[in-house]
Amino acid sequence: MVRGKINPIRDTVLVSDMDFDARTTRTGIFLLNDDGKEQGIRPRWGRVWAIGNEQKEFKVGDWVLVEHGRWTRGIKVETDDGAETVVRKIDNDCVLAVADERPSEF
C-alpha cells in the first residue's frame, strides 16, 4: 500500500471507485461479477481522484467512462482520512463520456 501524497505529472489522470464487482440493475436483477469473462468486456466508470498540472479536460471529482481495458492495474493508497482506496491511471484518449455525479449503468 502506498502512503503519502501522489502527484500525477503532465496530463495524467488517476481514477478511483471503478466497479468490478457484481451489480444489481434498477429493476432488481442481480448480475454476477463478469470481470475477466467475455461478457465483462465493457467500458467502466471511474471517479477522477487526481490530475496532472497539464490536464484541462477533467477535474477532480468528475466521473469518466473509460473504454474497456484502458486503465492500469490498481494500487492501494491510503487517503487523508486513513481509509484505503484503489487508484488506476487511465488512457485520456479513451474517455467516452464525463459526468458530474455517479451515473447509474441501468
BAGUZA-211855 format. One record per atom (N, C-alpha, C): residue in three letters; atom name; y, z, x. Coordinates in nm, 4 decimals, always signed. Example, Ala and Ser with C-alpha at 12.3 -4.5 7.8 and 13.67 -1.06 7.14 Angstrom:
# residues 2
{type=ALA	atom=N	Y=-0.5690	Z=+0.7800	X=+1.3190} .
{type=ALA	atom=CA	Y=-0.4500	Z=+0.7800	X=+1.2300} .
{type=ALA	atom=C	Y=-0.3300	Z=+0.7800	X=+1.3200} .
{type=SER	atom=N	Y=-0.2250	Z=+0.7080	X=+1.2850} .
{type=SER	atom=CA	Y=-0.1060	Z=+0.7140	X=+1.3670} .
{type=SER	atom=C	Y=+0.0030	Z=+0.7870	X=+1.2900} .
This chain:
# residues 106
{type=MET	atom=N	Y=-0.1168	Z=+0.0000	X=+0.0842} .
{type=MET	atom=CA	Y=+0.0000	Z=+0.0000	X=+0.0000} .
{type=MET	atom=C	Y=+0.1237	Z=+0.0000	X=+0.0891} .
{type=VAL	atom=N	Y=+0.2236	Z=-0.0766	X=+0.0475} .
{type=VAL	atom=CA	Y=+0.3492	Z=-0.0858	X=+0.1215} .
{type=VAL	atom=C	Y=+0.4454	Z=+0.0199	X=+0.0693} .
{type=ARG	atom=N	Y=+0.5045	Z=+0.0943	X=+0.1606} .
{type=ARG	atom=CA	Y=+0.6061	Z=+0.1922	X=+0.1227} .
{type=ARG	atom=C	Y=+0.7365	Z=+0.1485	X=+0.1862} .
{type=GLY	atom=N	Y=+0.8448	Z=+0.1721	X=+0.1191} .
{type=GLY	atom=CA	Y=+0.9748	Z=+0.1321	X=+0.1714} .
{type=GLY	atom=C	Y=+1.0276	Z=+0.0095	X=+0.0998} .
{type=LYS	atom=N	Y=+1.1426	Z=-0.0356	X=+0.1416} .
{type=LYS	atom=CA	Y=+1.2133	Z=-0.1453	X=+0.0761} .
{type=LYS	atom=C	Y=+1.1621	Z=-0.2800	X=+0.1260} .
{type=ILE	atom=N	Y=+1.1372	Z=-0.3729	X=+0.0345} .
{type=ILE	atom=CA	Y=+1.1012	Z=-0.5099	X=+0.0694} .
{type=ILE	atom=C	Y=+1.2214	Z=-0.5972	X=+0.0369} .
{type=ASN	atom=N	Y=+1.2693	Z=-0.6712	X=+0.1354} .
{type=ASN	atom=CA	Y=+1.3834	Z=-0.7601	X=+0.1160} .
{type=ASN	atom=C	Y=+1.3396	Z=-0.9042	X=+0.1350} .
{type=PRO	atom=N	Y=+1.3280	Z=-0.9809	X=+0.0266} .
{type=PRO	atom=CA	Y=+1.2900	Z=-1.1217	X=+0.0386} .
{type=PRO	atom=C	Y=+1.3975	Z=-1.1989	X=+0.1153} .
{type=ILE	atom=N	Y=+1.3574	Z=-1.3041	X=+0.1850} .
{type=ILE	atom=CA	Y=+1.4526	Z=-1.3862	X=+0.2596} .
{type=ILE	atom=C	Y=+1.4748	Z=-1.5198	X=+0.1891} .
{type=ARG	atom=N	Y=+1.5837	Z=-1.5859	X=+0.2270} .
{type=ARG	atom=CA	Y=+1.6230	Z=-1.7167	X=+0.1741} .
{type=ARG	atom=C	Y=+1.6168	Z=-1.7206	X=+0.0209} .
{type=ASP	atom=N	Y=+1.5425	Z=-1.8170	X=-0.0360} .
{type=ASP	atom=CA	Y=+1.5369	Z=-1.8297	X=-0.1826} .
{type=ASP	atom=C	Y=+1.4050	Z=-1.7759	X=-0.2391} .
{type=THR	atom=N	Y=+1.3421	Z=-1.6861	X=-0.1668} .
{type=THR	atom=CA	Y=+1.2141	Z=-1.6286	X=-0.2084} .
{type=THR	atom=C	Y=+1.2282	Z=-1.5482	X=-0.3380} .
{type=VAL	atom=N	Y=+1.1282	Z=-1.5615	X=-0.4243} .
{type=VAL	atom=CA	Y=+1.1234	Z=-1.4840	X=-0.5486} .
{type=VAL	atom=C	Y=+0.9936	Z=-1.4041	X=-0.5496} .
{type=LEU	atom=N	Y=+1.0047	Z=-1.2734	X=-0.5701} .
{type=LEU	atom=CA	Y=+0.8893	Z=-1.1857	X=-0.5844} .
{type=LEU	atom=C	Y=+0.8809	Z=-1.1412	X=-0.7300} .
{type=VAL	atom=N	Y=+0.7605	Z=-1.1456	X=-0.7858} .
{type=VAL	atom=CA	Y=+0.7415	Z=-1.1047	X=-0.9253} .
{type=VAL	atom=C	Y=+0.6400	Z=-0.9919	X=-0.9345} .
{type=SER	atom=N	Y=+0.6483	Z=-0.9184	X=-1.0431} .
{type=SER	atom=CA	Y=+0.5503	Z=-0.8147	X=-1.0750} .
{type=SER	atom=C	Y=+0.5087	Z=-0.8355	X=-1.2199} .
{type=ASP	atom=N	Y=+0.4255	Z=-0.7503	X=-1.2688} .
{type=ASP	atom=CA	Y=+0.3837	Z=-0.7498	X=-1.4100} .
{type=ASP	atom=C	Y=+0.3159	Z=-0.8789	X=-1.4550} .
{type=MET	atom=N	Y=+0.2469	Z=-0.9489	X=-1.3632} .
{type=MET	atom=CA	Y=+0.1664	Z=-1.0644	X=-1.4055} .
{type=MET	atom=C	Y=+0.0389	Z=-1.0100	X=-1.4689} .
{type=ASP	atom=N	Y=+0.0003	Z=-1.0654	X=-1.5813} .
{type=ASP	atom=CA	Y=-0.1113	Z=-1.0133	X=-1.6593} .
{type=ASP	atom=C	Y=-0.2373	Z=-1.0952	X=-1.6345} .
{type=PHE	atom=N	Y=-0.3410	Z=-1.0290	X=-1.5835} .
{type=PHE	atom=CA	Y=-0.4694	Z=-1.0939	X=-1.5589} .
{type=PHE	atom=C	Y=-0.5816	Z=-1.0267	X=-1.6381} .
{type=ASP	atom=N	Y=-0.5467	Z=-0.9334	X=-1.7241} .
{type=ASP	atom=CA	Y=-0.6466	Z=-0.8572	X=-1.7994} .
{type=ASP	atom=C	Y=-0.6790	Z=-0.9247	X=-1.9322} .
{type=ALA	atom=N	Y=-0.7677	Z=-0.8609	X=-2.0073} .
{type=ALA	atom=CA	Y=-0.7994	Z=-0.9073	X=-2.1413} .
{type=ALA	atom=C	Y=-0.6726	Z=-0.9029	X=-2.2265} .
{type=ARG	atom=N	Y=-0.6675	Z=-0.9887	X=-2.3278} .
{type=ARG	atom=CA	Y=-0.5484	Z=-0.9989	X=-2.4119} .
{type=ARG	atom=C	Y=-0.5864	Z=-0.9878	X=-2.5588} .
{type=THR	atom=N	Y=-0.4909	Z=-0.9461	X=-2.6397} .
{type=THR	atom=CA	Y=-0.5080	Z=-0.9427	X=-2.7847} .
{type=THR	atom=C	Y=-0.3973	Z=-1.0273	X=-2.8459} .
{type=THR	atom=N	Y=-0.4347	Z=-1.1212	X=-2.9325} .
{type=THR	atom=CA	Y=-0.3351	Z=-1.2069	X=-2.9970} .
{type=THR	atom=C	Y=-0.2599	Z=-1.1274	X=-3.1034} .
{type=ARG	atom=N	Y=-0.1514	Z=-1.1837	X=-3.1522} .
{type=ARG	atom=CA	Y=-0.0744	Z=-1.1169	X=-3.2586} .
{type=ARG	atom=C	Y=-0.1578	Z=-1.0955	X=-3.3839} .
{type=THR	atom=N	Y=-0.2561	Z=-1.1822	X=-3.4035} .
{type=THR	atom=CA	Y=-0.3399	Z=-1.1695	X=-3.5226} .
{type=THR	atom=C	Y=-0.4588	Z=-1.0766	X=-3.5007} .
{type=GLY	atom=N	Y=-0.4699	Z=-1.0160	X=-3.3803} .
{type=GLY	atom=CA	Y=-0.5724	Z=-0.9169	X=-3.3552} .
{type=GLY	atom=C	Y=-0.6987	Z=-0.9682	X=-3.2883} .
{type=ILE	atom=N	Y=-0.7012	Z=-1.0945	X=-3.2483} .
{type=ILE	atom=CA	Y=-0.8193	Z=-1.1478	X=-3.1811} .
{type=ILE	atom=C	Y=-0.8184	Z=-1.1017	X=-3.0357} .
{type=PHE	atom=N	Y=-0.9296	Z=-1.0453	X=-2.9908} .
{type=PHE	atom=CA	Y=-0.9417	Z=-0.9934	X=-2.8544} .
{type=PHE	atom=C	Y=-0.9979	Z=-1.1037	X=-2.7648} .
{type=LEU	atom=N	Y=-0.9246	Z=-1.1382	X=-2.6597} .
{type=LEU	atom=CA	Y=-0.9683	Z=-1.2401	X=-2.5640} .
{type=LEU	atom=C	Y=-1.0057	Z=-1.1710	X=-2.4338} .
{type=LEU	atom=N	Y=-1.1286	Z=-1.1894	X=-2.3890} .
{type=LEU	atom=CA	Y=-1.1762	Z=-1.1258	X=-2.2667} .
{type=LEU	atom=C	Y=-1.0985	Z=-1.1756	X=-2.1454} .
{type=ASN	atom=N	Y=-1.1054	Z=-1.0995	X=-2.0371} .
{type=ASN	atom=CA	Y=-1.0440	Z=-1.1388	X=-1.9117} .
{type=ASN	atom=C	Y=-1.1061	Z=-1.2712	X=-1.8681} .
{type=ASP	atom=N	Y=-1.0238	Z=-1.3751	X=-1.8518} .
{type=ASP	atom=CA	Y=-1.0747	Z=-1.5066	X=-1.8151} .
{type=ASP	atom=C	Y=-1.0310	Z=-1.5494	X=-1.6746} .
{type=ASP	atom=N	Y=-0.9759	Z=-1.4572	X=-1.5979} .
{type=ASP	atom=CA	Y=-0.9313	Z=-1.4907	X=-1.4637} .
{type=ASP	atom=C	Y=-1.0513	Z=-1.5328	X=-1.3790} .
{type=GLY	atom=N	Y=-1.0378	Z=-1.6422	X=-1.3069} .
{type=GLY	atom=CA	Y=-1.1454	Z=-1.6923	X=-1.2224} .
{type=GLY	atom=C	Y=-1.2422	Z=-1.7831	X=-1.2952} .
{type=LYS	atom=N	Y=-1.2190	Z=-1.8064	X=-1.4225} .
{type=LYS	atom=CA	Y=-1.3035	Z=-1.8966	X=-1.5001} .
{type=LYS	atom=C	Y=-1.2214	Z=-2.0193	X=-1.5390} .
{type=GLU	atom=N	Y=-1.2882	Z=-2.1249	X=-1.5780} .
{type=GLU	atom=CA	Y=-1.2186	Z=-2.2493	X=-1.6105} .
{type=GLU	atom=C	Y=-1.1139	Z=-2.2302	X=-1.7201} .
{type=GLN	atom=N	Y=-1.1467	Z=-2.1551	X=-1.8245} .
{type=GLN	atom=CA	Y=-1.0502	Z=-2.1335	X=-1.9322} .
{type=GLN	atom=C	Y=-0.9349	Z=-2.0431	X=-1.8891} .
{type=GLY	atom=N	Y=-0.9496	Z=-1.9776	X=-1.7739} .
{type=GLY	atom=CA	Y=-0.8435	Z=-1.8918	X=-1.7215} .
{type=GLY	atom=C	Y=-0.7376	Z=-1.9692	X=-1.6436} .
{type=ILE	atom=N	Y=-0.7562	Z=-2.0999	X=-1.6330} .
{type=ILE	atom=CA	Y=-0.6583	Z=-2.1820	X=-1.5629} .
{type=ILE	atom=C	Y=-0.5437	Z=-2.2093	X=-1.6590} .
{type=ARG	atom=N	Y=-0.4385	Z=-2.1316	X=-1.6435} .
{type=ARG	atom=CA	Y=-0.3233	Z=-2.1428	X=-1.7321} .
{type=ARG	atom=C	Y=-0.2018	Z=-2.0807	X=-1.6628} .
{type=PRO	atom=N	Y=-0.0831	Z=-2.1187	X=-1.7045} .
{type=PRO	atom=CA	Y=+0.0364	Z=-2.0548	X=-1.6465} .
{type=PRO	atom=C	Y=+0.0425	Z=-1.9083	X=-1.6883} .
{type=ARG	atom=N	Y=+0.1142	Z=-1.8290	X=-1.6108} .
{type=ARG	atom=CA	Y=+0.1276	Z=-1.6870	X=-1.6420} .
{type=ARG	atom=C	Y=+0.2726	Z=-1.6445	X=-1.6258} .
{type=TRP	atom=N	Y=+0.3094	Z=-1.5440	X=-1.7048} .
{type=TRP	atom=CA	Y=+0.4432	Z=-1.4865	X=-1.6985} .
{type=TRP	atom=C	Y=+0.4476	Z=-1.3755	X=-1.5948} .
{type=GLY	atom=N	Y=+0.5592	Z=-1.3632	X=-1.5264} .
{type=GLY	atom=CA	Y=+0.5814	Z=-1.2531	X=-1.4337} .
{type=GLY	atom=C	Y=+0.7281	Z=-1.2127	X=-1.4392} .
{type=ARG	atom=N	Y=+0.7549	Z=-1.0849	X=-1.4130} .
{type=ARG	atom=CA	Y=+0.8937	Z=-1.0358	X=-1.4142} .
{type=ARG	atom=C	Y=+0.9487	Z=-1.0395	X=-1.2725} .
{type=VAL	atom=N	Y=+1.0671	Z=-1.0982	X=-1.2564} .
{type=VAL	atom=CA	Y=+1.1290	Z=-1.1075	X=-1.1239} .
{type=VAL	atom=C	Y=+1.1592	Z=-0.9666	X=-1.0744} .
{type=TRP	atom=N	Y=+1.1006	Z=-0.9329	X=-0.9601} .
{type=TRP	atom=CA	Y=+1.1106	Z=-0.7985	X=-0.9031} .
{type=TRP	atom=C	Y=+1.2189	Z=-0.7939	X=-0.7962} .
{type=ALA	atom=N	Y=+1.2302	Z=-0.9017	X=-0.7166} .
{type=ALA	atom=CA	Y=+1.3322	Z=-0.9094	X=-0.6118} .
{type=ALA	atom=C	Y=+1.3543	Z=-1.0565	X=-0.5769} .
{type=ILE	atom=N	Y=+1.4740	Z=-1.0884	X=-0.5283} .
{type=ILE	atom=CA	Y=+1.5066	Z=-1.2260	X=-0.4892} .
{type=ILE	atom=C	Y=+1.5766	Z=-1.2262	X=-0.3540} .
{type=GLY	atom=N	Y=+1.5629	Z=-1.3386	X=-0.2840} .
{type=GLY	atom=CA	Y=+1.6338	Z=-1.3573	X=-0.1579} .
{type=GLY	atom=C	Y=+1.7803	Z=-1.3880	X=-0.1828} .
{type=ASN	atom=N	Y=+1.8616	Z=-1.3767	X=-0.0794} .
{type=ASN	atom=CA	Y=+2.0066	Z=-1.3932	X=-0.0960} .
{type=ASN	atom=C	Y=+2.0492	Z=-1.5368	X=-0.1261} .
{type=GLU	atom=N	Y=+1.9637	Z=-1.6357	X=-0.1066} .
{type=GLU	atom=CA	Y=+1.9983	Z=-1.7746	X=-0.1383} .
{type=GLU	atom=C	Y=+1.9488	Z=-1.8176	X=-0.2763} .
{type=GLN	atom=N	Y=+1.8798	Z=-1.7308	X=-0.3474} .
{type=GLN	atom=CA	Y=+1.8243	Z=-1.7643	X=-0.4793} .
{type=GLN	atom=C	Y=+1.9340	Z=-1.7598	X=-0.5846} .
{type=LYS	atom=N	Y=+1.9586	Z=-1.8734	X=-0.6501} .
{type=LYS	atom=CA	Y=+2.0653	Z=-1.8835	X=-0.7504} .
{type=LYS	atom=C	Y=+2.0132	Z=-1.9099	X=-0.8918} .
{type=GLU	atom=N	Y=+1.8841	Z=-1.9466	X=-0.9050} .
{type=GLU	atom=CA	Y=+1.8296	Z=-1.9829	X=-1.0361} .
{type=GLU	atom=C	Y=+1.7846	Z=-1.8631	X=-1.1194} .
{type=PHE	atom=N	Y=+1.7363	Z=-1.7588	X=-1.0552} .
{type=PHE	atom=CA	Y=+1.6797	Z=-1.6449	X=-1.1258} .
{type=PHE	atom=C	Y=+1.7501	Z=-1.5180	X=-1.0839} .
{type=LYS	atom=N	Y=+1.7385	Z=-1.4166	X=-1.1696} .
{type=LYS	atom=CA	Y=+1.7936	Z=-1.2859	X=-1.1343} .
{type=LYS	atom=C	Y=+1.6851	Z=-1.1805	X=-1.1574} .
{type=VAL	atom=N	Y=+1.6990	Z=-1.0679	X=-1.0918} .
{type=VAL	atom=CA	Y=+1.6025	Z=-0.9594	X=-1.1065} .
{type=VAL	atom=C	Y=+1.5962	Z=-0.9189	X=-1.2534} .
{type=GLY	atom=N	Y=+1.4756	Z=-0.9058	X=-1.3053} .
{type=GLY	atom=CA	Y=+1.4556	Z=-0.8691	X=-1.4454} .
{type=GLY	atom=C	Y=+1.4205	Z=-0.9869	X=-1.5341} .
{type=ASP	atom=N	Y=+1.4486	Z=-1.1110	X=-1.4900} .
{type=ASP	atom=CA	Y=+1.4094	Z=-1.2294	X=-1.5671} .
{type=ASP	atom=C	Y=+1.2571	Z=-1.2368	X=-1.5758} .
{type=TRP	atom=N	Y=+1.2072	Z=-1.2995	X=-1.6804} .
{type=TRP	atom=CA	Y=+1.0651	Z=-1.3308	X=-1.6937} .
{type=TRP	atom=C	Y=+1.0492	Z=-1.4792	X=-1.6668} .
{type=VAL	atom=N	Y=+0.9577	Z=-1.5161	X=-1.5765} .
{type=VAL	atom=CA	Y=+0.9370	Z=-1.6561	X=-1.5410} .
{type=VAL	atom=C	Y=+0.7933	Z=-1.6954	X=-1.5700} .
{type=LEU	atom=N	Y=+0.7753	Z=-1.8174	X=-1.6217} .
{type=LEU	atom=CA	Y=+0.6426	Z=-1.8729	X=-1.6477} .
{type=LEU	atom=C	Y=+0.6091	Z=-1.9635	X=-1.5297} .
{type=VAL	atom=N	Y=+0.5008	Z=-1.9297	X=-1.4583} .
{type=VAL	atom=CA	Y=+0.4656	Z=-1.9984	X=-1.3343} .
{type=VAL	atom=C	Y=+0.3361	Z=-2.0764	X=-1.3539} .
{type=GLU	atom=N	Y=+0.3340	Z=-2.2011	X=-1.3033} .
{type=GLU	atom=CA	Y=+0.2137	Z=-2.2841	X=-1.3093} .
{type=GLU	atom=C	Y=+0.0951	Z=-2.2082	X=-1.2510} .
{type=HIS	atom=N	Y=-0.0232	Z=-2.2389	X=-1.3018} .
{type=HIS	atom=CA	Y=-0.1438	Z=-2.1692	X=-1.2567} .
{type=HIS	atom=C	Y=-0.1608	Z=-2.1792	X=-1.1048} .
{type=GLY	atom=N	Y=-0.1872	Z=-2.0648	X=-1.0443} .
{type=GLY	atom=CA	Y=-0.2195	Z=-2.0607	X=-0.9025} .
{type=GLY	atom=C	Y=-0.1021	Z=-2.0740	X=-0.8081} .
{type=ARG	atom=N	Y=+0.0201	Z=-2.0781	X=-0.8587} .
{type=ARG	atom=CA	Y=+0.1383	Z=-2.0953	X=-0.7742} .
{type=ARG	atom=C	Y=+0.1994	Z=-1.9601	X=-0.7399} .
{type=TRP	atom=N	Y=+0.1128	Z=-1.8639	X=-0.7091} .
{type=TRP	atom=CA	Y=+0.1555	Z=-1.7313	X=-0.6673} .
{type=TRP	atom=C	Y=+0.0582	Z=-1.6840	X=-0.5594} .
{type=THR	atom=N	Y=+0.1020	Z=-1.5899	X=-0.4787} .
{type=THR	atom=CA	Y=+0.0162	Z=-1.5351	X=-0.3737} .
{type=THR	atom=C	Y=-0.0682	Z=-1.4223	X=-0.4293} .
{type=ARG	atom=N	Y=-0.1620	Z=-1.3794	X=-0.3508} .
{type=ARG	atom=CA	Y=-0.2341	Z=-1.2574	X=-0.3856} .
{type=ARG	atom=C	Y=-0.1338	Z=-1.1442	X=-0.3831} .
{type=GLY	atom=N	Y=-0.1547	Z=-1.0473	X=-0.4632} .
{type=GLY	atom=CA	Y=-0.0582	Z=-0.9386	X=-0.4740} .
{type=GLY	atom=C	Y=-0.0735	Z=-0.8326	X=-0.3666} .
{type=ILE	atom=N	Y=+0.0357	Z=-0.7640	X=-0.3411} .
{type=ILE	atom=CA	Y=+0.0321	Z=-0.6463	X=-0.2554} .
{type=ILE	atom=C	Y=+0.0830	Z=-0.5284	X=-0.3369} .
{type=LYS	atom=N	Y=+0.0218	Z=-0.4131	X=-0.3178} .
{type=LYS	atom=CA	Y=+0.0658	Z=-0.2929	X=-0.3888} .
{type=LYS	atom=C	Y=+0.1855	Z=-0.2349	X=-0.3152} .
{type=VAL	atom=N	Y=+0.2887	Z=-0.2040	X=-0.3916} .
{type=VAL	atom=CA	Y=+0.4064	Z=-0.1409	X=-0.3348} .
{type=VAL	atom=C	Y=+0.4399	Z=-0.0168	X=-0.4164} .
{type=GLU	atom=N	Y=+0.5040	Z=+0.0765	X=-0.3513} .
{type=GLU	atom=CA	Y=+0.5476	Z=+0.1981	X=-0.4190} .
{type=GLU	atom=C	Y=+0.6927	Z=+0.1781	X=-0.4608} .
{type=THR	atom=N	Y=+0.7219	Z=+0.1992	X=-0.5878} .
{type=THR	atom=CA	Y=+0.8582	Z=+0.1820	X=-0.6372} .
{type=THR	atom=C	Y=+0.9402	Z=+0.3069	X=-0.6069} .
{type=ASP	atom=N	Y=+1.0702	Z=+0.2999	X=-0.6338} .
{type=ASP	atom=CA	Y=+1.1602	Z=+0.4123	X=-0.6069} .
{type=ASP	atom=C	Y=+1.1196	Z=+0.5395	X=-0.6797} .
{type=ASP	atom=N	Y=+1.0585	Z=+0.5241	X=-0.7986} .
{type=ASP	atom=CA	Y=+1.0195	Z=+0.6424	X=-0.8756} .
{type=ASP	atom=C	Y=+0.8788	Z=+0.6928	X=-0.8413} .
{type=GLY	atom=N	Y=+0.8170	Z=+0.6346	X=-0.7377} .
{type=GLY	atom=CA	Y=+0.6863	Z=+0.6797	X=-0.6918} .
{type=GLY	atom=C	Y=+0.5682	Z=+0.6112	X=-0.7572} .
{type=ALA	atom=N	Y=+0.5926	Z=+0.5236	X=-0.8536} .
{type=ALA	atom=CA	Y=+0.4838	Z=+0.4513	X=-0.9197} .
{type=ALA	atom=C	Y=+0.4378	Z=+0.3353	X=-0.8308} .
{type=GLU	atom=N	Y=+0.3183	Z=+0.2843	X=-0.8584} .
{type=GLU	atom=CA	Y=+0.2670	Z=+0.1679	X=-0.7867} .
{type=GLU	atom=C	Y=+0.2805	Z=+0.0443	X=-0.8732} .
{type=THR	atom=N	Y=+0.3117	Z=-0.0689	X=-0.8101} .
{type=THR	atom=CA	Y=+0.3130	Z=-0.1964	X=-0.8796} .
{type=THR	atom=C	Y=+0.2599	Z=-0.3021	X=-0.7846} .
{type=VAL	atom=N	Y=+0.2122	Z=-0.4139	X=-0.8385} .
{type=VAL	atom=CA	Y=+0.1629	Z=-0.5249	X=-0.7575} .
{type=VAL	atom=C	Y=+0.2703	Z=-0.6329	X=-0.7583} .
{type=VAL	atom=N	Y=+0.3065	Z=-0.6795	X=-0.6388} .
{type=VAL	atom=CA	Y=+0.4123	Z=-0.7788	X=-0.6226} .
{type=VAL	atom=C	Y=+0.3523	Z=-0.9052	X=-0.5632} .
{type=ARG	atom=N	Y=+0.3949	Z=-1.0213	X=-0.6163} .
{type=ARG	atom=CA	Y=+0.3473	Z=-1.1512	X=-0.5681} .
{type=ARG	atom=C	Y=+0.4663	Z=-1.2436	X=-0.5407} .
{type=LYS	atom=N	Y=+0.4521	Z=-1.3302	X=-0.4405} .
{type=LYS	atom=CA	Y=+0.5522	Z=-1.4341	X=-0.4144} .
{type=LYS	atom=C	Y=+0.5116	Z=-1.5554	X=-0.4961} .
{type=ILE	atom=N	Y=+0.6098	Z=-1.6182	X=-0.5617} .
{type=ILE	atom=CA	Y=+0.5803	Z=-1.7371	X=-0.6417} .
{type=ILE	atom=C	Y=+0.6414	Z=-1.8600	X=-0.5761} .
{type=ASP	atom=N	Y=+0.5912	Z=-1.9763	X=-0.6146} .
{type=ASP	atom=CA	Y=+0.6459	Z=-2.1041	X=-0.5708} .
{type=ASP	atom=C	Y=+0.7602	Z=-2.1386	X=-0.6664} .
{type=ASN	atom=N	Y=+0.8828	Z=-2.1342	X=-0.6184} .
{type=ASN	atom=CA	Y=+1.0011	Z=-2.1552	X=-0.7030} .
{type=ASN	atom=C	Y=+0.9992	Z=-2.2894	X=-0.7756} .
{type=ASP	atom=N	Y=+0.9426	Z=-2.3926	X=-0.7116} .
{type=ASP	atom=CA	Y=+0.9408	Z=-2.5258	X=-0.7721} .
{type=ASP	atom=C	Y=+0.8411	Z=-2.5367	X=-0.8869} .
{type=CYS	atom=N	Y=+0.7595	Z=-2.4361	X=-0.9069} .
{type=CYS	atom=CA	Y=+0.6560	Z=-2.4396	X=-1.0101} .
{type=CYS	atom=C	Y=+0.6857	Z=-2.3468	X=-1.1268} .
{type=VAL	atom=N	Y=+0.8107	Z=-2.3073	X=-1.1426} .
{type=VAL	atom=CA	Y=+0.8503	Z=-2.2260	X=-1.2573} .
{type=VAL	atom=C	Y=+0.8750	Z=-2.3195	X=-1.3749} .
{type=LEU	atom=N	Y=+0.8080	Z=-2.2941	X=-1.4861} .
{type=LEU	atom=CA	Y=+0.8157	Z=-2.3800	X=-1.6041} .
{type=LEU	atom=C	Y=+0.9204	Z=-2.3343	X=-1.7047} .
{type=ALA	atom=N	Y=+0.9468	Z=-2.2030	X=-1.7104} .
{type=ALA	atom=CA	Y=+1.0414	Z=-2.1507	X=-1.8084} .
{type=ALA	atom=C	Y=+1.0931	Z=-2.0148	X=-1.7617} .
{type=VAL	atom=N	Y=+1.2074	Z=-1.9743	X=-1.8181} .
{type=VAL	atom=CA	Y=+1.2683	Z=-1.8450	X=-1.7866} .
{type=VAL	atom=C	Y=+1.3064	Z=-1.7792	X=-1.9184} .
{type=ALA	atom=N	Y=+1.2865	Z=-1.6474	X=-1.9277} .
{type=ALA	atom=CA	Y=+1.3237	Z=-1.5727	X=-2.0480} .
{type=ALA	atom=C	Y=+1.3882	Z=-1.4408	X=-2.0072} .
{type=ASP	atom=N	Y=+1.4754	Z=-1.3896	X=-2.0941} .
{type=ASP	atom=CA	Y=+1.5406	Z=-1.2612	X=-2.0675} .
{type=ASP	atom=C	Y=+1.4503	Z=-1.1420	X=-2.0955} .
{type=GLU	atom=N	Y=+1.3588	Z=-1.1560	X=-2.1923} .
{type=GLU	atom=CA	Y=+1.2682	Z=-1.0472	X=-2.2250} .
{type=GLU	atom=C	Y=+1.1259	Z=-1.0972	X=-2.2190} .
{type=ARG	atom=N	Y=+1.0323	Z=-1.0027	X=-2.2134} .
{type=ARG	atom=CA	Y=+0.8905	Z=-1.0403	X=-2.2013} .
{type=ARG	atom=C	Y=+0.8468	Z=-1.1215	X=-2.3219} .
{type=PRO	atom=N	Y=+0.8045	Z=-1.2457	X=-2.2999} .
{type=PRO	atom=CA	Y=+0.7590	Z=-1.3299	X=-2.4112} .
{type=PRO	atom=C	Y=+0.6185	Z=-1.2894	X=-2.4556} .
{type=SER	atom=N	Y=+0.5905	Z=-1.3064	X=-2.5820} .
{type=SER	atom=CA	Y=+0.4540	Z=-1.2879	X=-2.6279} .
{type=SER	atom=C	Y=+0.3866	Z=-1.4246	X=-2.6173} .
{type=GLU	atom=N	Y=+0.2646	Z=-1.4273	X=-2.5722} .
{type=GLU	atom=CA	Y=+0.1976	Z=-1.5546	X=-2.5487} .
{type=GLU	atom=C	Y=+0.1386	Z=-1.6127	X=-2.6756} .
{type=PHE	atom=N	Y=+0.1241	Z=-1.5336	X=-2.7804} .
{type=PHE	atom=CA	Y=+0.0584	Z=-1.5836	X=-2.9016} .
{type=PHE	atom=C	Y=+0.1451	Z=-1.5559	X=-3.0204} .
